[in-house]
Amino acid sequence: MEKGYKALSPSMAAICGNGMHYEIGKWYEVDGEIKPCENGFHFCKKLEDTHWYYNLFESRLFEIEADGEVMEAGDTKMVCSKIRLVREILPEEWQTEENLLKILKIDGWAIQYIKNPTLKMQLEAVKQNGYAIQFIESPPPEVQLEAVKRNGWAIQYIILKIQLLRCS
């Protein structure tokens, strides 16, 4: 048996695939041979990897147990023939600075969903993608510099923010 993480819609339905609804504690088994992205239950071994496939800030996150046939379905995804949701991981549990930094290393655009990001988070977001600066309210000079170093065109968002501040 393997443990992992699965993101579902707010109504606990599969976001990709057949839209199947899940219940916590109930085992589900797939018919037929499992095949990545075609047949089986998909999950990630690491919490932060679920962000590759789902917007965690608009989904519900669950700890799962996988059983039966289990196989890798890429670098970050697994597929199995049997799955059970063990428990929901509430936003206040997984939205720690450590987890958010891991997500921002994968996807700088995720900064747009983080309320009051720390300086460390802002820097990580623009290191991953300079354009992420557009989602940071009043970015400090070191974040602006890092964004422009990452992508020179990020300067357009900095200039726009300065102009908007002057107008208000």
C-alpha positions in Angstrom: 0.0 0.0 0.0 1.3 3.5 -0.9 0.4 6.9 0.5 0.0 10.0 -1.6 -2.1 13.1 -2.4 -5.0 13.8 -4.7 -6.8 17.0 -5.5 -10.5 17.1 -6.2 -13.1 19.7 -7.1 -14.9 21.5 -4.3 -17.7 18.9 -4.6 -15.2 16.1 -4.3 -15.4 15.1 -7.9 -12.4 14.2 -10.1 -11.2 17.3 -11.9 -9.8 15.4 -14.9 -11.3 12.2 -16.4 -14.8 11.0 -15.7 -15.9 13.5 -12.9 -16.4 10.6 -10.5 -17.4 11.7 -6.9 -15.5 10.4 -4.0 -16.2 9.8 -0.3 -13.6 9.8 2.5 -12.9 6.2 3.8 -14.5 4.3 0.9 -12.3 2.1 -1.4 -12.7 2.5 -5.2 -11.5 0.0 -7.7 -11.1 0.4 -11.4 -12.3 -2.1 -14.0 -9.7 -3.4 -16.5 -6.0 -2.8 -16.9 -4.6 0.4 -15.5 -2.9 2.7 -18.0 -1.6 6.2 -17.2 -3.9 9.0 -18.3 -6.5 6.5 -19.6 -7.6 4.1 -16.9 -6.9 4.1 -13.2 -6.8 6.5 -10.2 -4.1 9.1 -10.4 -2.3 10.7 -7.5 1.1 12.2 -6.6 3.5 11.0 -4.0 4.5 14.6 -3.0 2.0 17.2 -2.0 3.6 20.0 -4.0 3.6 17.9 -7.2 -0.3 17.9 -7.2 0.1 21.6 -8.3 1.5 20.4 -11.7 -2.0 19.0 -12.4 -4.5 21.1 -10.4 -4.9 24.5 -9.0 -4.6 23.7 -5.3 -6.0 27.0 -4.3 -9.3 26.2 -6.0 -9.3 22.5 -5.2 -9.7 20.3 -2.1 -6.6 18.2 -1.2 -6.7 14.7 0.2 -4.3 12.2 1.6 -4.9 8.9 -0.1 -3.9 5.2 0.1 -3.3 3.4 -3.1 -3.4 -0.4 -3.4 -3.7 -3.1 -6.0 -1.6 -2.5 -9.0 0.4 0.8 -8.7 2.7 2.2 -11.3 4.5 5.4 -12.2 2.8 7.6 -14.7 5.6 10.1 -15.3 8.0 12.0 -13.1 5.5 13.2 -10.5 2.3 11.2 -11.1 1.3 7.7 -10.2 -1.7 5.5 -11.2 -3.3 2.7 -9.3 -6.2 0.2 -9.5 -7.5 0.8 -5.9 -7.7 4.1 -4.0 -9.2 5.5 -0.8 -9.3 9.0 0.5 -7.9 8.9 4.0 -8.6 12.5 5.1 -8.9 16.0 3.7 -5.9 18.2 4.2 -7.3 21.6 5.1 -5.7 24.8 3.5 -4.4 25.9 6.9 -2.5 22.6 7.1 -0.8 22.6 3.7 -0.5 26.4 3.1 2.7 26.7 5.2 5.5 28.8 4.0 7.6 25.7 3.3 4.9 24.1 1.1 4.1 27.4 -0.7 7.8 27.9 -1.5 7.9 24.4 -3.0 4.8 25.2 -5.1 6.3 28.6 -6.2 9.5 26.8 -7.3 7.3 24.8 -9.7 4.9 27.6 -10.7 5.7 31.3 -10.0 2.2 32.2 -11.2 0.8 30.6 -8.0 1.8 33.8 -6.2 -1.5 35.3 -7.4 -3.5 33.0 -5.0 -1.4 33.6 -1.9 -2.7 36.2 0.5 0.1 38.4 1.9 3.1 36.5 0.5 6.3 36.9 2.4 9.4 38.4 0.8 10.9 34.9 0.4 7.7 33.8 -1.5 7.8 36.9 -3.7 11.4 36.3 -4.6 10.8 32.6 -5.3 7.9 33.5 -7.6 9.8 36.0 -9.7 12.9 33.7 -9.9 10.7 31.1 -11.4 8.9 33.6 -13.7 9.7 37.3 -13.9 6.1 38.1 -15.1 4.8 36.8 -11.7 5.6 40.3 -10.4 2.2 41.5 -11.9 0.5 39.6 -9.1 2.6 41.1 -6.3 1.1 44.2 -4.7 3.9 46.8 -4.0 6.9 44.6 -4.7 10.0 45.8 -2.8 13.1 46.8 -4.8 14.8 43.4 -4.4 11.8 41.6 -5.9 11.6 44.1 -8.8 15.3 43.6 -9.5 15.0 39.8 -9.5 12.0 39.9 -11.8 13.8 42.0 -14.3 16.9 39.8 -14.1 14.7 36.8 -14.8 12.8 38.5 -17.6 13.6 42.0 -18.8 10.1 42.5 -20.0 8.9 42.4 -16.4 9.9 46.0 -16.2 6.6 46.9 -17.9 4.7 45.7 -14.9 7.0 47.7 -12.5 6.5 50.9 -14.6 2.7 50.3 -14.7 2.6 49.9 -10.9 4.6 53.1 -10.4 2.2 55.0 -12.7 -0.8 53.6 -10.9 0.6 54.7 -7.6 1.1 58.2 -8.9 -2.5 58.4 -10.1 -4.0 57.3 -6.8 
